[in-house]
Amino acid sequence: MDQGTLQGIGTVLTLIAFLGVCWWAYSGRNKKGFEEASKLPFADEQSPSREDERSSSQEDEQPTSQQKDK
């Protein structure tokens, strides 16, 4: 085997690997997992309504002046 044959075999193997990854990525059974993964960057963000609820719950947790006196 000369260098050209080995390069040709390497190219064919790389092409097969590439096509396999493409087939895996676009197969229908992975769609749900990929949709969930696509939403991960936004998981830490809070909607305005949640922020309002959060700030009101934090206010409820802070002791009032009457509770401090006791």
Beta strands, then each sheet from edge to edge (+ up, - down):
end
